[in-house]
Amino acid sequence: MVSILNSFITTSQPTPASAGQSVNLFKVGQLLTINIQQTDNQKITFSVGSQTLTASTKEAMIHTGQVQVKVAQTHPSVVLKIVQAPQATTPQAQQSLQSAYRQFMPNQTGIAQAFQQITLLQNLPPSILGSVNQLLEQVLKASQPLSGNALKQNIIQSGLFLESKLKLGDVNTLNKDLKAQLLSLKQQVESLAVKSPSPQLAQLLNHSTQAINRLTFQQLQLFETPFIMGLDMPFNLSDSENSDHIEFRRNTDRPEKSWEVLLDIHLPLGQMTAKMTLNDQDEIRCLLWTDSEVLASHIRANLPRLEDQLATGGLNLEQVQLVQTKPHRTQNTTQVALIDIHI
């Protein structure tokens, strides 16, 4: 399971399509509505009024369309920050959220658990087996390394943004979107179960429904707390099934602003937690923790190698250290109003 924390803040450095266009366009503290016309990796093209500009950004997932931004600075370069729209906190919205939580929470299961149960199903009809195998291959493929780009693609295809893709007309990626595939599979199973009902189809329908409910539940959490993104991302590092955790968080409540990445992972030698911090000076600090003495000895022996690899990668390394205290996660809980009815 992977949990992603996101502050939804983007820093961009616009440069006009022709020189001199942005001299009087931006003022510090100004709120503007820009129209993002095109995105290409970390480059975007957007318009403000009649002006068209280009910018660089560190944000991984920016979609085309209108976005509200705040001008953070104008010299030596222009820096814009995306302003996240406030979430609805009306009683009606809260009531709808609570009702949806009560609907989806009881009948959900983790994505990895759901697909593990699906792999155990036997004697499925040949007409549905191809769709099942294709979905299992995409979700549980073990050959793909957990690189930064793979993580980004898995988040985009996680199913949390299906409705956003449909709204933006981004239909070209739906064949890899997890929720879209699950909904398609569920529709096929329901249609086939009407013609040829069987216990296997009933179980497949139940497991796919629980997985869809899990994604919907996580979408509700994302709506309620947009700075926290929780999702299940199955991947294989060993034959055993473990729940690993990764989160990205931005610290803004300290004088020195920083980004942090925290990783909890189960390795063959034991559990390890790694925390990497990137400050405003682009300095990286890396803390490692484990409760396994065997793994701790292995880490100590390889610390110089890790330092060399980070330095070779062009990173400005401040510190790499094995620590005694485990770095803590951000706690995320969902409160649901329960109704106790006595008859």
N, C-alpha and C positions, 0 to 999 in steps of 0.2 A: 504494500500500500504506500502510496506516495502522497504527501500533503504539501501543497504549494502555497506559500504566503506571498502576496503581491500587494504593493502599495498603490499601484496604478499611477505612479508618477513617472513622467517621461521628461528627459532633458534633451532638447534639440538645439542645434546651432544652424539657423537659417542663413543661406546665402542667396541673394536675389538672382533670378534668371538673367537679368542684365544689371550691370553695375549701377549703384547709386539709388536703387529703388527703395531700400529700407531705411534710408537716413531718418526720415521723419515718421516712419510707419509705427514704430514701437516706443512705448514709454514704460519705465519700470512700474510694476504694480497694476498695469492696465489689463483688463479682462477682454479677451477677444474671442470671437467664434470663427474658427478657420475651417476650411473645407479640404479634407485630405483626398486628393485625386488619385494618387498612385503610391504604392509601397513596393520597395525592392530591397529585401533583407533589411539593412539598417539605413536605407536611404528612402526619403519620402518626398513627394511633390504635393504642395498644398497652395491654396489661394486665400488671400485676405482682401476682400473687396475686389478691385480689378487687378491686383498684383498677384503674380504667380511666383512662388519661391521654392527652393529646394532646401532640404535639411537632413542632418544626420541624427540618429536616435539610438538609444541603448535599449529601448523597449522592444520585446520580442513579438508581441501580438498587437499590432495597430491595424485597424480596419479602415477602409475608405468611408467617407461621410463627414458630417459636421462634428466638430469637437470644440469644447470650450477650453481655452488656455489662458495662463497668466504669464505676463512678461516678468521674468526673474532678473534679467540684466540685459543691458544693451551694449556694454563695452567690456572687454575688447571684441567680444562677439555677442550676438543676440542669443539668449537662452530662454526657451519657453517651457512651461510646465503644464501638463494636462491637468485640468481641474475635474475631479470626479463628481458627477452630479449627485446631490444628496438623495438618499434612498427614502422611499415613502414610509412614513412612520404613523400614518393615520390609523385610528382604531379599526377601520374597515380593512386596511392592508394587513394589520397584525392578525385580525380575525381570519382572513383568508389564508395567511401563512400557517396559523395554528391548525386550521382545518386540513390543509394539505399535508402538514407533518403527520397528523393523526391517520391520514389515509395511506401514506406511503411508508411510514416508519415500521409498522408491524410486519409488512410483507416485503422485505428487502433482504439482500445478502450481498457480501463483498463480491466484486467482479471475479477475483481469482477463485473464490469458493464456488461461485455459480458455474464457471467454466470447467472447474475440476469435476463437478457433478455431471456436466454435459459430456465430458470425455468418457465417463463410466457407462453411459447409456449404450445399450446394444440392440441390434435388430431394428435400427431405424430404417424407414422406407428409403429406397435409393433416390427417390425424387427430392428428398430433403437432405440427404447425406452430404451432397456436394456443397450446399450452402453452409452447413454446420462445419465441415472440415475447413472451408475457406475462412470462416470467422475464427476458428480455433488457431489456424495457422498464423493469422495476423496478430491475434492477441497474445498468444503464448510462444511465439517464435523465440528461441533461445540463442540464435546465432547473432542477433543484432546487439552490438555493444551498447552499454548505457552511456553514450557520449552526450555532450551538451546539445548537439543538433538533434540527436535521437530523442532526447528528453523534450525538446521544444516541439518536435513533430508529434510526439505522443500526447502532449497537452492539447495541441490543436485538434487532434483526432480523438480526444477522450470522450466526446459526446456532450461535454458541458456547454459547447457553443453551437449546437445543431440549429437551434431556433435563430440564433444570430446569423448563421450562414444562410439560412433560408430567407431571412429578411433582407440580407444584402445581395441575394441572388447568386451566392457562391455555391452553385450546385456541382461544380467540377470535383469537389473534394468529398462529396457525400458518400461515395463508394468506399471510402476509408474511414468514415466517421463511425465510431463505435455504436452510438445510440441509433443512428440511421440504419446500421446493419442489423442491430437487435430488433428494431421495429419491423424491418422487412422480414426477418426470420420469423418473428411472432405472427405476422400476417400470413405467411406461408403455412405455418404449423396450424393455425386456426382454420384455414381453408381446407387443409388436408384432413384434419381431425373430424370435420363435419362429414366428409366422404368415407373415411376409413379410420374410425376411432380406435385407439390402442393405448395401453398403459404407458408405453414409451413416449408417444406423442404428448400425453397428458403431463408427464414429467418434464419433457423438453419445454413445453409451454410454461410450466410453473417456474423453471429455472430462468428462462429468458425474461419472464415478467418480473421476477425478483431482481434481476440485473438492471432492467430498465427502471424499476422503482428506485434502486440505489442511485442511479445517475440523476433521476429527478429530485431525489432527496438532497443530493449534493448541490444541484442547481438552486434549490430553495435556500440552502445555507449560503451560497455565493451571493444570492440576491439580498439576504439579510445582513451579511457581513462581507462586503465586496473586497475588503483588504485581506481576506483569508479564502484561499481556494483549496478545497479538499477533494482529492480524487484517488481512485484505485488504479494503479498501473502495474499489472502483473509483469514480472520479468524473472528469468531463471539465472541464478548464480550457482546453484547446487541442486541436488535431488530433493532436498528437504524444502518444505513450505514455511517461509517465515514472513513476518510483517515488517518490512523496512520502511524508513521514514526519511523524507528529505523536505526541507523548507527553506524558502528565501524570505528574508525580512529586512526591512529598512528601518534603522534607528534614527529617529528625528528628535527624540526628547533629550539628547545629550549635546553639549557644546560642539563635539566633533561628530559630524554626521557620518554614517557608515552603512554599508550593506553587509549582511551576514548570510552565510550558507551553512546549514546544519544538516549532517547526514548520520542517521542511525542505520547500521547495516550488519547483518549476520554473515560472518566469514567462517570458513572451515575451522579456524583456530579459536573462534569465539566472537562475541559481539564487540563492535567498535563504533565509537562516536567521533566524528570529525567536525570541527567548527572552523570556518574560514571567514575572516573579517577583512573587508576592503574599505579603507578610509578615504577622506577627501584628497589626500596626497598620493593616492594610488598605491599605498603600501598594504601588503598582505600579511596577515598574522594567522597562523595555522595551529590549532590546538587539537591534540589527539588523546582519546581516553579509551580504556578497556578494563574490564574486570577479570580478564584472563591473563595470568602471569606469563603463560607461554606466548600469547600474542603480544604482550607488552615487551618481552625480550626480543621478539622478532621486529617490532617497531623500532626499538632503540638501536638495533643493529643496522637498520635501513634508513635512519633519519638523515645521515649525510647524503645518501643516494636521492632521497626525496627533495632535499634542499637543492641539490645539483639540477634535478629535473625541473623544479619550479623556476630556478634561475635561468636555465637554458630556454625555458619557454618565454623569457622576457619579462617575468614578473618581478616587481620590486619587493623582495622578501624582507619583512621586518623580524619575524620570529617563527620557528617551528619547534613545538614542544609537546612532550608527553606529560599530561597533567593528571593529578590525583582526583580532582572533582569533575564529575560528568557535566558537560554543558547541557543546559536545560532546553526543552522544547517550549514553544508557545502553546498554551492550553486553549483549546477551542471546544466549547460545549454548546449544545442546543437545548434550550428550555422549551418544553412542550406542556401546555395546559392539559391536565388529565381530568376527566369527568367521572366521578364515582356515583353510580346510580344504584340505589337500594330499592328493591321491590318487596 
